[in-house]
Amino acid sequence: MSSSSFRHSLRRLWGQDKFSYSIRVTVALTGSMALCWYQDEMNLLIPLFLGIIASALAETDDGWQGRLSALMVTLGCFAIAALAVELLFPYPWIFVISMALAAFGLTMLGALGERYGAIASATLILSVYTMIGVDQRGGEVTDFWHEPLLLVAGAAWYGLLSVLWQVMFSNQPVQQSLAKLFYELGRYLKLKANLFEPIRNLEVEARRLELAQQNGKVVAALNAAKEIILHRVGNSQPNSKVSRYLKLYFLAQDIHERVSASHYPYNALAEAFFHSDVMFRCQRLLRQQGSACQQLAESIRMRQPFVYGTGFAEALEDLHASLEHLRIQSNPAWRSLLRSLRALAGNLATLDRLLGAASNPDGLADASDSSLLDRSPRNFKDVWSRLRTQLTPTSLLFRHALRLPLALSIGYGMVHLIHPTQGYWIILTTLFVCQPNYGATRRKLVQRIFGTAIGLTVGWALFDLFPNPIIQSMFAVVAGVVFFVNRTTRYALATAAITLMVLFCFNQTGDGYGLFLPRLFDTLVGSLIAILAVFLFLPDWQGRRLNKVLANTLTCASAYLRQIMQQYAHGKRDDLAYRLARRNAHNADAALSTTLANMLMEPGHFRKEADVGFRFLVLSHTLLSYLSGLGAHRDTALPNEVHEQLIDGAGGSLAKSLEEIANGLAARLPVAIHSDEEEALANALEQMPEELDEHQRLVQTQLALICRQLGPLRTMAAHLIKEAAPA
């Protein structure tokens, strides 16, 4: 391998988002292992390793100052939790009550945001690690400070590495998040190109469903990038590097709005222009732009210049030539369709310009409003307000906060009833498997059991093949790294890895073979407790709240429409209010997709409305694409004389209709299947004189498409409410 290709491989490896994580974990675990071997104190290994794991689980992205503050809070929580376990362990009744109260309080802290939720979850995990440590000593509590000190020392060691890494490579997570964002956008563009397949009777619904599910991934990537950039900016003026990334983030938002836009039903276009190459040329250009987005992602990840290809100009020219050829034929039946295709071509030309601008992000104009919404609580009043809104049985978080302590208490009882030796793995398994809903819990349960079985089997083989303690310690470090690299994407593999790590660590200080059957038995019992708790106690069946999720998508769509029409009244301005309405609409669409995916994991009776839900998802995503099409062309304000007709009249009426359907869904009240007013409005919007201004015509066309979407939405809403009526 040449030196240049070797450097390229290193650069590519460095650009992977999990690589830096694996380096920190490797250094932390290897350093602890080396210290224990050097001091000949292998009994210190397990608490140090467990402290490192808990600290890494508590880690969230932040600047070095924020990470340092979070580390101080984390270490304080860890110390209190570990000491409480040590002091209360000899008193079972006080212990289980304290554990239940702590589990409730720490789970509710998730209402304050991801950072607080991660620290709270890691604190619970470290509490169980402390229980395992006390249990290994036979339940004796002599030097109550010894085990907590080791656990906190391991956590502090990893935390120090994390802070130092943030000091040296503060912007690396921003690059990686933007790279992921543009990669997902590229995939969205390629899936959107499939809608322009020039064949009759195209299965548009299936392709729109796939597009809606991919949109959820784009929205998740947008939200993650926003949070990471916000941690670097805060309330201060961004430096030149962060300013460049902020411009790329806003560019991605613009591309997302453009690419999610629709200008006409695709089957009608394919039917009318079946013998033309115009659909093929639209498809080809979209695929090329999708590839360009993914090349941009690679350039950001590799920290190399992005060169936008010259072939796109030729593809655009070919598309315009096809449109001109169709116009010359003067077919009256094509008139409105050709206008929609011209609007589509204009949108693709703007996409071309936006992607070209990505070659020099520093040359992009600063946004008129570059503020980002910071949702984290700022004072105690915000904290109490967040917690108070969640203290209700309708809150999913509150129900999980009640369910988890019950499951852990049952696990604690099982430890004393049937498995007093090394039985605290039951509680640990229950803690990891018990999720806020049944679908996620079932998924974790299968992966946990499967991963544990694999880990034990591989461990058994490696114990015989490599009896040398030094080699086994190396395996323990490698297994720990594999766990962290895969814990969010391949949980079964991560579980197998952490099982191996535990086996090798315990074999350094005792008999690792003695853990095989107990660990498997504890995993089965803990998983059973978790799934029964989610199934029987305050279950959060997705179907029972499907109506509220659907209502939220329409409410957010209505707010987005109102913001778009305000832009047409006063001119384009990408202010925070508009961007927030747009993001909320896409977040609601993504939340519906996630809810339906979880529904498919539930028992048959509870997912009987999944089919209606998926059909509604196709309709709501189509509605969102028409809204995006309206938002994509707001560069020019409408003339004052049509404000009353289009902005206050049609736009306001459509927003009210969406809110009406949403209110009916939320309250499970009857929704009218047909509306004469909406039919009349759609007909009026579609009647456009030839001399009408092209910009106004485009706005009316998009509003008409939105209006025609209301009928199917009403039908689906009425069907859902009727199906749910007996319950």
Number of C-alpha atoms within 10 A of each C-alpha: 5 7 8 9 10 11 11 13 12 12 14 15 15 16 22 16 18 14 14 19 16 18 13 19 26 18 16 26 28 18 14 23 24 14 15 16 15 10 9 10 12 19 14 19 25 25 26 27 28 23 30 27 26 27 28 22 17 24 19 17 20 22 23 20 14 15 23 18 12 20 23 13 14 25 21 13 19 29 20 13 21 25 19 18 23 25 14 16 20 13 9 13 11 11 18 20 13 16 24 20 14 18 24 20 15 21 23 23 22 21 20 18 13 15 18 22 19 22 28 24 21 24 28 23 24 30 27 23 26 27 22 21 21 20 18 13 10 12 15 13 18 11 9 16 14 13 22 28 18 19 31 26 19 26 28 20 20 27 26 17 16 24 21 14 17 21 14 10 13 17 17 18 22 26 24 21 25 28 27 24 26 28 23 25 31 27 22 26 28 21 21 24 22 18 23 22 20 23 16 14 11 17 12 17 16 13 16 20 20 15 24 29 22 21 24 21 19 26 24 18 20 25 15 18 23 20 19 20 26 21 18 22 18 14 11 7 10 16 10 10 10 18 18 17 21 25 20 20 21 18 18 22 19 18 23 23 21 23 25 23 24 25 23 20 15 18 19 13 21 22 14 14 19 16 11 15 15 24 23 17 19 23 22 21 26 26 21 21 26 25 18 24 27 22 19 25 25 22 18 22 25 20 14 10 13 20 15 18 12 9 10 19 13 11 16 20 12 17 24 18 13 16 19 13 13 17 15 8 9 10 10 9 9 16 14 15 18 18 19 21 21 18 20 19 18 15 21 20 17 17 20 21 11 17 22 18 17 21 16 14 17 16 11 15 8 13 14 10 12 14 13 18 14 13 9 15 15 9 8 9 10 13 15 13 12 19 17 11 11 17 15 12 12 12 13 16 20 21 23 25 23 20 24 24 23 21 25 26 18 19 28 20 16 20 20 13 10 9 15 14 15 19 26 28 24 30 31 24 26 29 24 17 26 28 22 19 23 25 23 17 24 22 16 21 26 14 20 24 22 16 22 25 20 19 26 22 14 15 24 16 10 16 17 9 9 12 11 10 14 13 12 21 22 16 20 27 26 20 24 25 25 21 26 22 21 16 16 9 10 13 21 24 22 26 26 26 31 24 28 29 28 21 25 28 26 20 19 19 14 12 12 17 16 13 17 18 11 17 22 19 17 24 25 18 20 30 29 19 25 31 22 15 23 25 18 10 15 15 18 20 20 25 23 15 14 21 22 19 24 24 24 24 25 28 23 25 27 24 20 27 29 20 19 25 24 20 21 23 20 14 15 18 17 16 14 15 14 21 20 17 20 24 19 20 25 26 22 23 28 23 20 27 24 14 20 21 17 22 25 17 18 20 13 11 8 15 20 16 20 20 12 15 25 19 17 22 25 23 21 24 27 24 23 28 23 25 27 24 26 26 26 22 21 21 13 14 18 20 11 11 8 13 18 12 13 21 22 15 13 23 23 17 17 21 20 16 19 23 20 18 24 27 20 20 25 18 12 18 16 16 20 14 16 13 13 8 11 19 16 12 20 21 14 13 21 17 13 15 8 9 7 10 10 12 16 16 21 20 22 22 24 24 25 23 22 22 25 17 17 23 17 16 21 24 15 19 28 21 17 19 19 14 13 15 11 6 5
